[in-house]
Amino acid sequence: MRFPLRMLLCVVLLSCNLLGQNAPDRAAADAATKAIRPDEIRAHMRFLADSLLQGRAPGTPGYDIAARYVATELEGMGLHPAASGGWFQSVPLEKAVTDAAASSLTLTLNGKEQKLADAKDYVLSTWFATPLAKGEARAESDVTAPLVFVGFGVTAPDQKYDDYASVDAHGKIVGEIYGAPSTFPSTERAYYSDGIVKAKNAVAHGAIGVISLMLPEDWKRYPWEWLLPQIQVGEMHWLNKAGVPHDFFPELRGNALLSQRGAQILFSAAPKTLEQVFATAKAGKPQAFTVPASAHIHTVAAQSVIQSSNIVAELKGSDLALRDQYVVYTAHVDHLGICPAVEGDNVCHGALDNASGTSALLEIARAYSSLPKPPRRSILFAFVTGEEMGLLGSDYFAHFPAVPLKSIVANVNIDGAPGIYYSMKDVVALGAEHSTLGEVVDSAAKSMGYQVSPDPMPEEVSFIRSDQYSFVLQGVPAVDITDGVNSTDPKINGLEVIKKWLVTRYHTPLDNMDQPIDFDSAAKGAVMDFLIGYQVAQQDEIPAWNKGDFFGTTFGPRHNAINTGEQADRSPVSVRVLCDRTIVRFRTLQLAAGHASLDALFQVQQK
Ligand SMILES: [Zn+2]
């Protein structure tokens, strides 16, 4: 039997000095949180996860129905549309899928041609061409060039590390290892692992193609058979105002990932063995050498332009001096669409991922709209598209925000309603340690009776894996509250619950409404997220990056210097090298999180 949570909630809220607010504010916030109802969260989720919506993939009627539903709810709450005059910010997307039968990868080793086997030795990333018009089109790319191996392909001046230092990559195809040196601090390692950062670095060094391989330990986490279909489904990019795919590098005319077998074939001609280069990589030492071989990559892709939309609502702040500053909440509405069938069901319902977060955010919006007086600063509710394809909707929003970027003081993201699995003793605040949002989180958690636990899987760098990272890249302090692994019910082993969910339901049709879901606990988690945004909107100071923080130092200046995404997009490549994120293989990474997290969870459990 579960302790009746609503009772607990009231007791907690009434007995604590909520957020150090003055009495009327505290009472108002207390009253508003009562608008967050478990039944409403369940009802929203049931609608959004229904088979009728076919898994809410961007560009499908199912997504558009979900978007209309969200807008309808927001309108009913009395909130205002905030996407250039309406509820919907149109996000133009280009989708491309490699035509494997028409594509090829051939190596010339010691003067002999060797055609590699698609799906066995390699898989090609899609090559995009700028679409000329709406509708289907064929993109074709061809590159033949000598090969140079460049270790991780990382140039990190702040770490005094450069794989390219001793080699000339101009006009060459670079072979590089997935990831970045484990000797880097974890945040920096995550940043330099980013596929976009690496691609920009390759282009900056004159490379015209990339062939990637993975370390043996990464193959353990991301098995080839598991990875392959996720790359084969294709990629999406958002299109800028000129119709050009964002974060795409036409200079790189071929992009392949080798399997372990493919890597063995390539290295049969190399001056060093795979074992030697893996050992150097593990030691965190830069390395590069010419491989006496060349590669011919021919890529054919079917591409199409589709439209999806973010849904944006606003609650105007009550303080004339502060109302032009915004706290932005985000939750992604999209999911994967139609998937490989499980038990006869081929709809990826995305009930927890992220119908639950969307539903929690709708209820948070309801709580805000029920305040007798809006908070001092304004609140934006951005329900975004294309998260599953690489944070596309949030990245688009962060480039073309409904309000000046400079006026956005914080982002609170919800990817999976916190508490949805079970009643929690603790929460994990992803990103809180990077900015003064950490203090806000501590205060909100205290008033809710939650402990704040450190990220149980820091090596997974989850902070850069959901929509909050799109804001971080534009210099905005951000936080994402996720589940702690300690349940209030001693009979529930939180770690086991999450671990099991990741292998049995994550990104499958079984993430549906027929699984155990704790709506009371999700409502409590939503109150926590409400309180974080509310405190930021009320307090005198705006959140700031911690002194010397990597994200703050790297991206913070953007926030102050740039007012609109149009300008951001026009910034020179040399600046953008430090200011963008991964989409190339990002989705793969993101999808791989399920597997990777398991490793981490096992490790935690063993400790
Ligand atoms: Zn997902």
Boltz pocket constraint, residues with backbone or C-beta under 6 A from the ligand:
constraints:
  - pocket:
      binder: B
      contacts: [[A, 353], [A, 388], [A, 507]]
      max_distance: 6.0
